[in-house]
Amino acid sequence: IRTDVRKGGYEVMPPNITSAPNVGSLLINKFGTYGAGNGQFDRPLSIALNSTNDIFIVDSNNSRVQKFSNGGEYQSQFGSSISGTGFDNPSLMAEDSQHNVYVVDTGNNRVQKFSSNGQYISQFGSSGSTNGKFSQPSGIAIDTSDNVYVVDTGNNRVQKFSSNGQYISQFGSSGSTNGKFFFPVGIGIDNAGVIYVADFGNNRVQKFNSSGVYQGTFGTSGTVNSPIYGPYGISKDTNGFMYVLNVGSRKLVKFDSAGTALKQISIGNYGGIDYPSSAAIAADGTMYVVAGEYVQRLTSNGVLAGQFRISPDKTQSAGAGML
């Protein structure tokens, strides 16, 4: 599998529908096509929901964040590739208790903070390996005290900041033993404040307390049928269950706090799906997944059904679709 999903490239799969054990999901619909217009995407990487279930999509190659209603209707956007407060390959994002939005501006080695309506507030971080600096940051999560945790992927660590960007602490280093990382990407925090980090290169998820002390690991080197296989993104539902998005198996797997896999939801068992990169879980259990040029909305009340194909030359019809 690819070891750096962010670098782009698309794989076109032949149309097919296959079943998988312990998988239950129904593809309801999708929205978005390839392009640079409103409601179109070029390598979308991250999805997030706010308190009213509006949908935010980090549209990486278009250097912007787009906002949609829960029904999939385009609302607004912010960001550009202009130097200064513009983006360079933005990746993941998170929202704090005040509904401010933090976007990981990967190519610029910083995090940018915006209001809920997309007004620029501030930024923190720069290129480097000392405290508060980044090398290709990716994942981001915010705890109930609005502390910001950023996965500093190139430096194989997680850094903790206050909501105004002041450096607090860090944990992790390069390696494969407990508490160390090799190409970490996603991060999530459960209702008890436990931090989960997708240690992609070591094919596992590691748990830490709020001070960065190692608490445990789940997942080992496995196969496409394993619950952990290429862990990339981590999401949380309102009940505190964690969901690990695996690019190796194209599955979204639900775990309890002990690391027991409760459900495996197939994302890639039908044609045209690129590697999934991000997922968000709504209060009603609806799942939103970014995969290739599309955003998919799935519910867990049925078997996997439906298929669509990504065009190899990316020639898609213009305009935005609706859920």
C-alpha positions in Angstrom: 0.0 0.0 0.0 1.0 3.6 -0.3 2.9 4.9 2.8 2.0 8.5 2.2 -1.6 9.0 1.1 -1.2 12.8 1.2 1.0 12.8 -1.8 -1.9 12.1 -4.1 -2.3 9.7 -7.0 -5.5 7.7 -7.6 -6.1 4.0 -8.1 -9.1 3.0 -10.2 -10.6 -0.3 -9.2 -12.8 -2.4 -11.5 -16.5 -2.1 -10.6 -17.5 -4.9 -8.3 -19.4 -5.6 -5.1 -18.0 -8.2 -2.6 -19.0 -9.1 0.9 -16.7 -9.2 3.9 -17.1 -10.9 7.3 -18.4 -8.8 10.2 -19.1 -5.9 7.8 -22.4 -4.0 7.8 -23.0 -0.7 6.1 -25.3 0.7 3.4 -24.1 3.3 1.0 -26.8 6.0 1.0 -25.5 8.5 -1.4 -22.5 10.8 -2.2 -21.8 14.3 -3.1 -19.0 16.1 -5.0 -17.2 15.7 -8.2 -13.6 16.4 -9.4 -12.8 20.1 -10.0 -12.1 23.5 -8.5 -15.6 25.0 -8.5 -17.9 25.4 -5.5 -18.7 21.9 -4.1 -16.0 20.2 -6.2 -12.9 18.6 -4.9 -9.3 17.9 -5.8 -7.8 15.4 -3.3 -10.1 16.0 -0.3 -8.3 14.7 2.7 -10.3 15.4 5.9 -13.9 15.7 7.0 -15.3 17.1 10.3 -18.7 17.9 11.7 -19.6 20.8 13.9 -22.1 20.9 16.7 -25.0 21.4 14.2 -23.7 18.7 11.9 -22.5 21.0 9.2 -19.8 19.3 7.2 -16.3 20.7 6.7 -14.1 19.3 4.0 -10.4 20.0 3.6 -10.0 20.2 -0.1 -6.2 19.8 -0.2 -5.1 20.5 -3.8 -7.5 23.4 -4.0 -6.0 24.8 -0.9 -9.2 25.5 0.9 -11.8 24.3 3.3 -15.4 23.9 2.1 -18.5 23.9 4.3 -21.7 22.0 3.5 -25.0 21.6 5.2 -25.9 18.2 6.6 -27.9 17.7 3.5 -24.8 18.1 1.3 -25.6 21.6 0.0 -22.6 23.9 -0.6 -22.5 26.8 1.9 -19.1 28.6 1.9 -15.3 28.2 1.8 -12.2 29.7 3.2 -8.5 29.5 2.4 -6.4 29.8 -0.7 -2.9 29.2 -2.0 -1.9 32.8 -1.5 1.2 33.2 0.6 0.8 34.5 4.2 -2.4 33.0 5.5 -2.9 30.7 2.5 -2.6 26.9 2.6 -0.1 24.5 1.1 -1.4 21.0 1.1 -3.7 21.3 4.1 -4.6 17.9 5.6 -6.7 17.4 8.8 -8.8 19.7 11.0 -10.6 19.9 14.3 -13.1 22.2 16.1 -12.8 23.5 19.7 -15.6 24.2 22.2 -16.0 27.8 20.9 -16.5 26.4 17.4 -13.2 27.7 16.1 -11.7 25.6 13.4 -8.0 24.5 13.4 -6.5 23.4 10.1 -3.2 21.5 9.8 -1.4 23.4 7.0 1.0 20.6 6.3 3.1 22.1 3.5 3.7 25.2 5.6 4.4 23.3 8.7 1.9 25.1 10.8 -1.6 25.1 12.2 -4.0 27.9 11.3 -7.0 28.9 13.4 -10.3 30.3 12.0 -13.6 31.3 13.4 -16.7 29.2 12.6 -17.4 31.4 9.6 -13.9 31.1 8.2 -12.3 34.3 9.4 -8.6 34.0 10.0 -7.6 34.3 13.7 -4.0 33.1 14.2 -1.4 30.5 13.4 1.3 28.7 15.2 4.3 26.5 14.2 7.0 26.6 11.6 9.5 24.2 10.0 11.9 22.4 12.4 12.3 19.8 15.1 12.5 21.9 18.3 9.6 22.6 20.6 6.6 24.0 18.8 8.0 23.4 15.3 6.8 20.8 12.8 7.9 18.5 10.0 4.9 17.6 7.8 2.2 17.7 10.6 -1.0 15.7 9.9 -3.4 14.7 12.6 -5.1 17.1 15.1 -7.4 16.6 18.0 -8.8 19.0 20.8 -9.6 17.9 24.3 -12.4 19.2 26.5 -10.1 22.0 27.9 -9.4 23.1 24.3 -5.8 21.9 24.4 -4.7 21.2 20.9 -2.7 18.0 20.1 -0.9 17.9 16.7 0.7 14.8 15.2 4.1 16.0 14.1 4.5 13.2 11.5 8.0 13.9 10.2 9.4 14.2 13.8 7.5 11.1 15.0 5.9 12.8 18.0 2.7 14.5 19.2 2.9 18.1 20.5 0.4 19.7 22.8 -0.5 23.4 22.6 -3.0 25.7 24.3 -5.9 27.1 22.3 -3.8 30.2 21.5 -0.9 28.2 20.1 1.4 28.2 23.1 3.6 25.1 23.3 2.9 22.9 26.4 4.6 19.6 26.0 5.3 16.6 23.7 5.5 12.9 23.7 6.9 10.2 21.3 10.0 9.7 19.3 11.1 7.6 16.4 11.0 3.8 17.0 8.9 0.7 17.3 8.8 0.1 21.1 6.0 1.3 23.4 5.4 5.0 23.2 7.4 5.5 20.0 6.2 6.1 16.5 7.0 5.5 12.9 5.0 7.8 10.6 2.1 8.6 12.9 -0.9 10.2 11.3 -4.3 10.3 12.9 -5.2 11.2 16.5 -8.4 11.1 18.6 -9.4 11.7 22.2 -12.2 9.7 23.9 -14.7 10.9 26.5 -12.3 10.0 29.3 -9.5 12.1 27.9 -7.5 9.1 26.6 -5.4 9.9 23.5 -5.3 7.5 20.6 -2.6 7.8 17.9 -2.6 6.0 14.6 1.0 4.7 14.4 0.8 4.0 10.7 4.3 2.8 10.1 4.2 0.4 13.0 0.7 -0.8 12.0 -0.9 -0.1 15.4 -2.8 2.3 17.5 -1.2 3.5 20.8 -3.0 5.0 23.8 -1.7 7.8 26.1 -3.1 9.8 29.0 -3.4 13.6 28.7 0.2 14.0 30.0 1.5 11.8 27.2 2.2 8.7 29.3 1.9 5.5 27.4 -1.2 3.4 28.3 -1.3 0.5 25.9 -1.4 -0.7 22.3 -3.9 -2.5 20.0 -3.1 -3.8 16.6 -0.1 -5.7 15.3 1.3 -6.5 11.9 -1.7 -8.1 10.2 -3.5 -8.7 6.9 -6.3 -7.1 5.0 -8.7 -9.1 7.3 -7.2 -7.8 10.5 -9.0 -5.0 12.5 -5.8 -2.8 12.2 -4.1 -2.7 8.8 -2.7 0.6 7.8 -4.3 2.8 10.4 -4.6 6.4 9.2 -7.5 8.3 10.7 -9.2 8.2 14.1 -12.7 9.4 14.9 -15.0 9.4 17.9 -18.7 9.0 18.2 -20.9 10.7 20.9 -20.8 7.6 23.0 -17.0 7.7 23.2 -16.3 4.7 20.9 -13.3 5.2 18.7 -13.2 4.5 15.0 -10.0 3.7 13.2 -9.9 4.3 9.4 -7.5 1.8 7.8 -6.1 2.5 4.3 -4.6 -0.9 4.0 -7.9 -2.8 4.3 -10.2 0.2 3.4 -12.2 -0.4 6.5 -13.6 1.8 9.3 -13.3 -0.2 12.5 -15.2 0.6 15.7 -13.3 -0.1 19.0 -14.1 0.1 22.7 -11.6 1.6 25.1 -10.0 -1.8 25.7 -9.1 -2.1 22.0 -11.7 -4.7 21.2 -13.0 -4.5 17.6 -16.8 -4.2 17.7 -17.6 -3.7 14.1 -15.8 -3.5 10.7 -17.3 -1.3 8.1 -16.1 -1.8 4.5 -15.3 1.4 2.6 -13.6 -0.2 -0.4 -15.6 -3.2 -1.5 -17.0 -1.6 -4.6 -15.4 -0.1 -7.6 -13.8 3.3 -7.9 -12.9 3.9 -4.3 -9.6 5.5 -3.6 -7.9 5.0 -0.3 -10.1 6.5 2.4 -8.4 9.3 4.4 -10.8 10.6 6.9 -14.1 9.9 8.7 -16.5 11.7 11.0 -19.3 10.2 13.0 -22.5 12.2 13.6 -24.6 12.1 16.7 -27.1 9.8 15.1 -24.4 7.3 14.1 -24.3 8.4 10.4 -20.8 8.0 9.1 -19.1 10.4 6.6 -16.0 9.2 4.8 -13.6 10.9 2.5 -12.3 8.5 -0.2 -10.7 9.7 -3.4 -12.7 12.5 -5.0 -15.9 11.7 -3.1 -17.5 12.1 0.2 -19.7 9.2 1.2 -22.5 9.1 3.7 -23.2 5.6 5.3 -25.4 4.2 7.9 -24.9 0.9 9.8 -28.4 -0.5 9.4 -27.8 -2.8 6.4 -25.4 -4.6 4.2 -22.9 -2.9 1.9 -24.5 -1.9 -1.4 -24.0 0.5 -4.3 -21.0 1.3 -6.5 -19.5 4.1 -8.5 -16.3 4.7 -10.4 -13.7 7.4 -10.4 -12.7 8.4 -13.9 -9.0 7.8 -14.6 -8.7 11.2 -16.4 -10.8 12.8 -13.6 -13.3 14.2 -16.1 -16.4 14.5 -14.0 -19.5 16.5 -14.5 -19.6 20.0 -13.2 -21.4 21.2 -10.1 -22.0 20.0 -6.6 -24.2 17.0 -5.8 -26.5 16.7 -2.8 -27.0 14.1 -0.1 
